[in-house]
Amino acid sequence: MITIIGGGIGGLTTALAFEKHGIDYHIFEKAPSLKTAGAGIWLAPNALQVLDWLGILDKIAEKGNTIDRISVTNQDLSPLSDTHQGFVVDTFGFSTIAIHRAELQEILLNSIPKHKITLGKAFHKFEKATPQKIKVIFEDNSSTVTDTLIGADGIHSKIRKQLFPKSKIRYSGQTCWRGVADIKIDSGFEHRGIEMWGNQIRFGISRISDQKVYWFAVVTSKPNQKDNTTHLKNKLLEIFSKFHPIVHQLISNTMNDKIIRGDINDITPLQQWHTDTICLIGDACHSATPDMGQGGAQAIEDAYYLSHFINNEENTEIAFSKFQKKRYSKVNTIVKLSRRTEKIAHWKYGQSFRNFILKSTPNKILEKKMIKMYQIEKMN
Ligand SMILES: Cc1cc2nc3c(=O)[nH]c(=O)nc-3n(C[C@H](O)[C@H](O)[C@H](O)COP(=O)(O)OP(=O)(O)OC[C@H]3O[C@@H](n4cnc5c(N)ncnc54)[C@H](O)[C@@H]3O)c2cc1C
């Protein structure tokens, strides 16, 4: 029996992948319900290939919106880099899908048998029960005994803290508001993913369904700042007052309670992701800043590879070693590139030089990088 802690994107996808292989598991999630999670998310083609393999791509495509053009622009929407995603469709059969996180969670959750997930159960710590078994203790003092433990409990993972107490969360120096506007966006924006860069501030948009548009607003900030909700929209309108009018339209059409703030963090890359029969996946072991839109996709890739290695290997420790070996270089590259992109996007000096480089980078180079990032190895 494998116990998964955390019913986020990584935990639920892993459960579904185990389901597909016929691997015995149970998943524990601390939240009592997964219905109202977050704002929007982009699912890149690497994630979509795994979701296709899991048989839920049609549902995702039905609830989300295809992005066929990805642009980084100036604050007035004039392009800095602009890639039409036809080359991605030609290579993988589909391009990125933007979807509400709650829709994604619901599709994943509904694909797992109800008796295999316990909600409202928070992991507290683990102990050795016998040389072969692990005792998992929950915050309500109940416990379960398991052969294998998977930590899919996100960036603040308690399992990681117990396994690797020296692991460190790094604040990026940037904070982010995310919102979902109830609006039918102009047809020219319907299938675009856009990030507008201003002076150390950024605003991103993508339609996630007919009447809903996901946006994010990033600024340089001290950590742990609080908002006065009554004045929040006015504050954002003021910060982004020099941006294209669509930004004003989106903020104005978002309900106050649909705006979420979160500081942007990642974790210092770990040397080791597992010990004996305990392994970390997703943000718990390789959280990245969101600048490449790949954190969730990497958690989904983890589910794919880990489930195959566990299925093909009798010895769990060897399966975990193979998993880390397979994934380590790709995720660490993404962590590094995400961090670098985030810094460059908020450069105080050299913005004209940065923009010149972005504008003059041939699309062929960007396309080659994207294809490499989206590649998934076929496994039996
Ligand atoms: C602003 C922003 C935008 C992003 N945009 C994108 C994007 O467009 N595309 C993309 O691919 N990625 C994106 N990401 C990254 C993505 O959200 C994460 O990488 C992804 O959610 C990681 O999934 P996870 O399952 O590892 O962790 P999480 O999604 O954090 O899930 C962890 C789960 O574990 C549960 N949990 C925590 N502690 C316990 C406990 N003690 N006991 C039981 N359960 C517990 C939590 O409640 C949660 O449900 C973005 C991130 C941010 C911050």
The ligand as a Tripos MOL2 file, in Angstrom:
@<TRIPOS>MOLECULE
LIG
   53    58     1     0     0
SMALL
NO_CHARGES

@<TRIPOS>ATOM
      1 C1          1.0060   32.5790   -9.1020 C.3       1 LIG1
      2 C2          1.2280   31.1780   -9.5950 C.ar      1 LIG1
      3 C3          0.8930   30.8390  -10.8920 C.ar      1 LIG1
      4 C4          1.1500   29.5570  -11.3770 C.ar      1 LIG1
      5 N1          0.8250   29.2470  -12.6610 N.ar      1 LIG1
      6 C5          1.1050   28.0180  -13.1480 C.ar      1 LIG1
      7 C6          0.7610   27.6670  -14.4990 C.ar      1 LIG1
      8 O1          0.1760   28.4690  -15.2320 O.2       1 LIG1
      9 N2          1.0740   26.4180  -14.9370 N.ar      1 LIG1
     10 C7          1.7010   25.4980  -14.1330 C.ar      1 LIG1
     11 O2          1.9530   24.3700  -14.5910 O.2       1 LIG1
     12 N3          2.0190   25.8000  -12.8500 N.ar      1 LIG1
     13 C8          1.7420   27.0170  -12.3440 C.ar      1 LIG1
     14 N4          2.0370   27.3220  -11.0490 N.ar      1 LIG1
     15 C9          2.6900   26.2960  -10.2010 C.3       1 LIG1
     16 C10         1.6870   25.2870   -9.6840 C.3       1 LIG1
     17 O3          0.5940   25.9300   -9.0530 O.3       1 LIG1
     18 C11         2.3460   24.3410   -8.7060 C.3       1 LIG1
     19 O4          3.5890   23.9350   -9.2020 O.3       1 LIG1
     20 C12         1.4640   23.1160   -8.4710 C.3       1 LIG1
     21 O5          0.2670   23.4990   -7.8530 O.3       1 LIG1
     22 C13         2.2040   22.0870   -7.6340 C.3       1 LIG1
     23 O6          1.3520   21.0160   -7.3570 O.3       1 LIG1
     24 P1          1.5670   20.1430   -6.0570 P.3       1 LIG1
     25 O7          0.4940   19.1200   -6.0750 O.co2     1 LIG1
     26 O8          2.9740   19.7010   -5.9710 O.co2     1 LIG1
     27 O9          1.3650   21.1430   -4.8430 O.3       1 LIG1
     28 P2          0.0520   21.9150   -4.4090 P.3       1 LIG1
     29 O10        -0.7590   22.2690   -5.6030 O.co2     1 LIG1
     30 O11         0.4900   23.0130   -3.5060 O.co2     1 LIG1
     31 O12        -0.7590   20.8410   -3.5740 O.3       1 LIG1
     32 C14        -0.3650   20.4230   -2.2960 C.3       1 LIG1
     33 C15        -1.5790   19.8390   -1.5980 C.3       1 LIG1
     34 O13        -1.1650   19.2640   -0.3710 O.3       1 LIG1
     35 C16        -2.0780   19.6360    0.6400 C.3       1 LIG1
     36 N5         -1.3670   19.6090    1.9220 N.ar      1 LIG1
     37 C17        -0.4210   20.4760    2.3500 C.ar      1 LIG1
     38 N6          0.0000   20.1310    3.5760 N.ar      1 LIG1
     39 C18        -0.6870   19.0100    3.9180 C.ar      1 LIG1
     40 C19        -0.6940   18.1870    5.0840 C.ar      1 LIG1
     41 N7          0.1000   18.4530    6.1490 N.pl3     1 LIG1
     42 N8         -1.4990   17.1060    5.1000 N.ar      1 LIG1
     43 C20        -2.3070   16.8260    4.0310 C.ar      1 LIG1
     44 N9         -2.3630   17.5950    2.9220 N.ar      1 LIG1
     45 C21        -1.5470   18.6670    2.8610 C.ar      1 LIG1
     46 C22        -2.5370   21.0420    0.2370 C.3       1 LIG1
     47 O14        -3.7690   21.3880    0.8520 O.3       1 LIG1
     48 C23        -2.6390   20.8880   -1.2650 C.3       1 LIG1
     49 O15        -3.9100   20.4210   -1.6670 O.3       1 LIG1
     50 C24         1.7690   28.5920  -10.5350 C.ar      1 LIG1
     51 C25         2.0850   28.9310   -9.2100 C.ar      1 LIG1
     52 C26         1.8180   30.2070   -8.7450 C.ar      1 LIG1
     53 C27         2.1830   30.5370   -7.3190 C.3       1 LIG1
@<TRIPOS>BOND
     1     1     2 1
     2     2     3 ar
     3     2    52 ar
     4     3     4 ar
     5     4     5 ar
     6     4    50 ar
     7     5     6 ar
     8     6     7 ar
     9     6    13 1
    10     7     8 2
    11     7     9 ar
    12     9    10 ar
    13    10    11 2
    14    10    12 ar
    15    12    13 ar
    16    13    14 ar
    17    14    15 1
    18    14    50 ar
    19    15    16 1
    20    16    17 1
    21    16    18 1
    22    18    19 1
    23    18    20 1
    24    20    21 1
    25    20    22 1
    26    22    23 1
    27    23    24 1
    28    24    25 2
    29    24    26 1
    30    24    27 1
    31    27    28 1
    32    28    29 2
    33    28    30 1
    34    28    31 1
    35    31    32 1
    36    32    33 1
    37    33    34 1
    38    33    48 1
    39    34    35 1
    40    35    36 1
    41    35    46 1
    42    36    37 ar
    43    36    45 ar
    44    37    38 ar
    45    38    39 ar
    46    39    40 ar
    47    39    45 ar
    48    40    41 1
    49    40    42 ar
    50    42    43 ar
    51    43    44 ar
    52    44    45 ar
    53    46    47 1
    54    46    48 1
    55    48    49 1
    56    50    51 ar
    57    51    52 ar
    58    52    53 1
@<TRIPOS>SUBSTRUCTURE
     1 LIG1         1 GROUP 0 **** ****
